[in-house]
């Protein structure tokens, strides 16, 4: 589970995420399995909106709070540095969004299957309400190291198929997402299990 502890400065909360290994197996008619696999593929990065003005102001105040002690950077220098960092970060964010728009590199993308609403995306990934939406509707806030796995050995009935996905989930498995997907794809069997003997 996510743990929050105070840093040595006493005013910053540090989030420790536990990455838990899971495997999702999808079985059913071959056409349905193929359709699910196609729908599941995506960039793996929801198009979150970022408040770059707030980020710039936060960076400035953090730097300015150090200025009296270090004297290495003037207050004007702090402002210039914060503005330059914002510009570079905004540019990088735009590049990532453009590159991700058509990407199908992630074989299991929860946002592709169960999209985060625009109003939630506008909050940004660190907003408490956004994180609550993810935990409620997905069961987890993020998946990492997602890979498509070959089906299990053994014969299957004619016309049936199977596809597996291995991944690490933040603090908890995507059980809520799997329940919703099972309702949306009634012809498929979705089996979510912890992956034994795997470490993050």
C-alpha positions in Angstrom: 0.0 0.0 0.0 1.1 3.6 -0.5 2.8 5.0 2.6 3.3 8.7 3.4 6.1 9.8 5.7 7.5 13.2 6.5 10.9 14.1 5.1 13.7 15.2 7.3 12.6 18.8 6.7 9.3 18.0 8.3 7.2 19.7 5.6 7.2 17.4 2.6 5.3 14.2 2.3 7.1 11.4 0.5 5.0 8.7 -1.2 6.4 5.2 -1.3 4.7 3.1 -4.0 4.7 -0.7 -3.7 4.8 -2.2 -7.2 3.0 -5.5 -7.2 3.2 -8.1 -10.0 0.1 -9.4 -11.6 -1.0 -11.5 -14.6 -4.3 -11.0 -16.5 -5.5 -13.8 -18.7 -8.2 -13.3 -21.3 -10.0 -16.3 -22.8 -12.9 -16.7 -25.2 -13.8 -16.8 -28.9 -10.8 -16.0 -31.0 -12.4 -13.0 -32.6 -13.4 -11.5 -29.3 -10.0 -12.1 -27.8 -8.3 -10.4 -30.8 -10.7 -7.5 -30.6 -9.9 -7.1 -26.8 -6.2 -7.2 -27.5 -6.6 -4.5 -30.2 -8.7 -2.3 -27.9 -6.3 -2.7 -25.0 -3.2 -1.5 -26.8 -2.3 2.2 -26.3 0.4 4.6 -25.3 0.1 3.7 -21.6 0.1 7.4 -20.6 -3.2 9.2 -20.0 -3.1 12.7 -21.4 -3.0 14.5 -18.1 -3.2 18.3 -18.0 -0.4 20.0 -16.0 -0.7 23.4 -14.3 2.7 24.7 -15.5 2.1 28.2 -14.0 1.7 26.6 -10.6 4.8 24.4 -11.1 6.9 27.5 -12.1 5.7 29.4 -9.0 6.5 26.4 -6.8 10.0 26.0 -8.2 10.6 29.7 -7.7 9.5 29.7 -4.1 11.6 26.6 -3.3 14.7 28.2 -4.9 14.0 31.6 -3.2 13.7 29.9 0.2 17.3 28.6 -0.2 18.7 31.9 -1.5 19.4 33.6 1.9 21.4 30.5 3.1 23.4 29.8 0.0 23.6 33.1 -1.9 24.5 31.2 -5.0 21.5 32.4 -7.0 19.8 35.9 -6.8 16.1 36.2 -6.5 16.0 37.3 -10.1 18.1 34.3 -11.0 15.6 32.1 -9.2 12.7 33.6 -11.3 14.6 33.1 -14.5 15.6 29.5 -13.7 12.0 28.6 -12.8 10.7 30.2 -16.1 13.3 28.3 -18.1 12.4 25.0 -16.4 8.7 25.6 -17.1 9.4 26.3 -20.8 11.5 23.1 -21.2 8.9 21.0 -19.2 6.0 22.3 -21.3 7.8 21.6 -24.5 8.7 18.1 -23.4 5.1 17.5 -22.2 3.8 18.5 -25.7 6.2 16.2 -27.4 5.2 13.3 -25.2 1.5 13.9 -25.9 2.0 14.1 -29.6 4.2 11.0 -29.7 1.7 9.1 -27.5 -1.4 10.0 -29.6 -0.9 7.3 -32.1 1.2 4.9 -30.0 0.1 1.3 -29.5 3.3 0.3 -27.7 1.6 -0.6 -24.4 -0.2 -3.9 -24.9 -2.5 -3.3 -21.9 -3.5 0.4 -21.5 -6.2 1.0 -18.9 -6.9 4.5 -20.3 -7.5 3.0 -23.7 -10.1 0.5 -22.3 -11.6 2.7 -19.5 -10.8 6.3 -20.3 -10.2 8.8 -17.6 -12.8 11.6 -18.0 -11.6 14.9 -19.3 -12.6 16.7 -16.1 -10.4 14.3 -14.1 -7.5 14.6 -16.6 -7.7 18.4 -16.1 -6.9 17.9 -12.4 -3.5 16.4 -13.1 -2.1 13.0 -12.0 -1.2 14.1 -8.4 -4.6 15.7 -7.5 -6.3 13.8 -4.7 -9.6 13.6 -6.6 -7.8 12.3 -9.7 -6.0 9.6 -7.7 -9.3 8.7 -6.0 -11.0 8.3 -9.4 -8.2 5.9 -10.5 -8.4 3.8 -7.4 -12.2 3.6 -7.6 -12.5 2.9 -11.3 -9.3 1.0 -12.0 -8.3 -0.3 -8.6 -4.8 1.1 -9.0 -3.2 4.3 -10.1 -0.8 3.0 -12.7 0.6 0.0 -14.5 4.3 -0.5 -15.3 6.5 -3.0 -17.1 3.5 -4.3 -19.1 4.1 -7.1 -21.5 2.0 -9.4 -23.6 2.5 -13.0 -22.7 2.0 -16.1 -24.8 -1.0 -18.3 -24.0 -0.8 -21.2 -21.7 0.2 -24.6 -23.1 -2.5 -27.1 -23.9 -5.2 -27.6 -26.4 -8.2 -25.3 -26.5 -11.6 -25.9 -28.2 -11.8 -24.9 -31.8 -12.4 -21.2 -32.3 -11.2 -20.4 -28.8 -8.1 -18.3 -27.9 -6.2 -16.9 -25.0 -4.0 -13.9 -24.4 -2.1 -12.9 -21.3 -0.7 -9.7 -19.9 2.0 -9.4 -17.2 2.5 -6.1 -15.4 3.3 -4.3 -12.1 0.5 -2.3 -10.5 0.9 0.6 -8.0 -0.1 -0.5 -4.5 -3.0 -2.8 -5.6 -4.2 -4.8 -8.6 -6.6 -3.4 -11.2 -9.5 -5.5 -9.8 -12.1 -2.7 -10.3 -11.0 -2.3 -14.0 -11.2 -6.1 -14.6 -14.8 -6.2 -13.1 -15.8 -3.4 -15.4 -14.2 -5.0 -18.4 -15.9 -8.3 -17.7 -19.2 -6.5 -17.9 -18.2 -4.7 -21.1 -16.9 -7.9 -22.7 -19.5 -10.6 -21.6 -18.2 -13.2 -24.1 -14.7 -13.3 -22.5 -13.3 -14.7 -19.3 -10.9 -12.4 -17.5 -8.7 -13.9 -14.8 -6.6 -11.5 -12.7 -4.0 -13.2 -10.4 -0.9 -12.1 -8.5 2.2 -13.2 -10.4 4.1 -15.6 -8.1 7.9 -15.4 -7.9 8.3 -12.1 -9.6 9.9 -9.0 -8.2 9.7 -5.3 -9.2 
